[in-house]
Amino acid sequence: MGSNKKQQKRKMEKELKNYGKYGQMQIKHSHMGIGSCAYALGATIVIFVAILLAYLKHGESAGYVGGIGILAVGLSIFGIQAGSKGLKERERKYITCRVGIVCNILILIFLIVIFVGGIR
């Protein structure tokens, strides 16, 4: 009998955690926005790997670094798409979408500047 009351109390506490102020549901972050931030993080890691590879090979790995750079561009483009799709989700927090879009755009601009500088 006592364990049944404890189970009901735990269930009630668990349900109350889902509700915010004045009995409204807490709004969760957008799934695609979190994915957009993950794409930005992945692109940043890929860029650092390319820089590390170029440093360790003393600049003799242009093909590998170029391929890795194209991968980073693709990741940032997918991140922008994911962030824009996340803005269309209903009843979600959109801060992760906005942060992901801005970070991915900055990464893309950074890579374009490096590419244009390499052409000169």
C-alpha positions as a printed NumPy array, in Angstrom:
array([[  0.   ,   0.   ,   0.   ],
       [  2.81 ,   2.39 ,   0.873],
       [  4.72 ,   1.702,  -2.331],
       [  1.592,   2.459,  -4.383],
       [  1.395,   5.931,  -2.837],
       [  5.081,   6.473,  -3.537],
       [  4.591,   5.484,  -7.163],
       [  1.653,   7.873,  -7.512],
       [  3.681,  10.65 ,  -5.913],
       [  6.607,  10.048,  -8.279],
       [  4.25 ,  10.022, -11.244],
       [  2.69 ,  13.288, -10.096],
       [  6.125,  14.913,  -9.652],
       [  7.188,  13.712, -13.097],
       [  4.067,  15.242, -14.659],
       [  4.628,  18.521, -12.814],
       [  8.161,  18.762, -14.225],
       [  6.659,  18.951, -17.706],
       [  4.603,  21.989, -16.807],
       [  6.065,  25.462, -16.524],
       [  4.681,  28.53 , -14.867],
       [  0.875,  28.745, -14.617],
       [  0.368,  25.152, -15.778],
       [  1.646,  25.599, -19.31 ],
       [  3.795,  22.987, -20.993],
       [  7.488,  23.736, -21.135],
       [  8.62 ,  24.426, -24.673],
       [ 11.461,  22.239, -25.937],
       [ 14.212,  23.185, -28.354],
       [ 13.722,  22.52 , -32.032],
       [ 15.153,  19.182, -33.124],
       [ 16.398,  20.545, -36.413],
       [ 17.945,  23.513, -34.594],
       [ 19.973,  21.146, -32.444],
       [ 20.972,  19.347, -35.64 ],
       [ 22.021,  22.663, -37.168],
       [ 24.291,  23.362, -34.201],
       [ 25.692,  19.841, -34.518],
       [ 26.47 ,  20.465, -38.196],
       [ 28.283,  23.674, -37.23 ],
       [ 30.302,  21.811, -34.615],
       [ 31.119,  19.081, -37.126],
       [ 32.234,  21.594, -39.745],
       [ 34.442,  23.336, -37.178],
       [ 36.063,  20.043, -36.197],
       [ 36.62 ,  19.179, -39.861],
       [ 38.28 ,  22.563, -40.45 ],
       [ 40.608,  22.049, -37.48 ],
       [ 41.486,  18.571, -38.777],
       [ 42.339,  20.09 , -42.173],
       [ 44.53 ,  22.747, -40.547],
       [ 46.262,  20.118, -38.396],
       [ 46.838,  17.88 , -41.432],
       [ 48.317,  20.77 , -43.424],
       [ 50.593,  21.622, -40.492],
       [ 51.788,  18.062, -39.943],
       [ 52.439,  17.44 , -43.658],
       [ 54.207,  20.822, -44.019],
       [ 51.818,  22.021, -46.738],
       [ 52.248,  18.977, -48.996],
       [ 48.708,  17.675, -48.612],
       [ 46.758,  20.115, -50.754],
       [ 44.437,  17.448, -52.193],
       [ 43.459,  16.091, -48.805],
       [ 42.939,  19.536, -47.317],
       [ 40.86 ,  20.587, -50.338],
       [ 38.637,  17.527, -50.015],
       [ 38.214,  18.104, -46.307],
       [ 37.365,  21.743, -47.038],
       [ 34.639,  20.674, -49.464],
       [ 33.273,  18.377, -46.75 ],
       [ 33.172,  21.325, -44.331],
       [ 31.326,  23.446, -46.927],
       [ 28.771,  20.654, -47.365],
       [ 28.28 ,  20.342, -43.617],
       [ 27.712,  24.071, -43.242],
       [ 25.192,  24.116, -46.105],
       [ 23.306,  21.199, -44.532],
       [ 23.413,  23.073, -41.22 ],
       [ 21.814,  26.146, -42.775],
       [ 19.091,  23.973, -44.297],
       [ 18.459,  22.195, -40.995],
       [ 18.214,  25.501, -39.144],
       [ 15.73 ,  26.918, -41.616],
       [ 13.611,  23.749, -41.381],
       [ 13.759,  24.004, -37.596],
       [ 12.25 ,  27.479, -37.724],
       [  9.129,  25.895, -39.223],
       [  8.558,  23.535, -36.271],
       [  5.587,  24.508, -34.127],
       [  5.69 ,  25.315, -30.419],
       [  9.46 ,  25.037, -30.04 ],
       [ 12.292,  27.27 , -28.9  ],
       [ 14.046,  28.644, -31.957],
       [ 17.273,  29.903, -30.374],
       [ 19.199,  26.803, -31.454],
       [ 17.993,  27.313, -35.02 ],
       [ 19.176,  30.911, -35.055],
       [ 22.526,  30.12 , -33.445],
       [ 23.081,  27.208, -35.845],
       [ 22.238,  29.277, -38.911],
       [ 24.543,  32.134, -37.867],
       [ 27.426,  29.786, -37.026],
       [ 27.065,  27.888, -40.296],
       [ 26.94 ,  31.11 , -42.318],
       [ 30.097,  32.357, -40.578],
       [ 31.869,  29.058, -41.284],
       [ 30.791,  29.219, -44.921],
       [ 32.03 ,  32.805, -45.278],
       [ 35.33 ,  31.836, -43.619],
       [ 35.816,  28.952, -46.056],
       [ 34.921,  31.111, -49.061],
       [ 37.467,  33.731, -47.957],
       [ 40.135,  31.016, -47.652],
       [ 39.198,  29.676, -51.093],
       [ 39.328,  33.105, -52.738],
       [ 42.63 ,  33.842, -50.995],
       [ 44.044,  30.552, -52.276],
       [ 43.115,  31.396, -55.879],
       [ 45.208,  34.568, -55.81 ]])
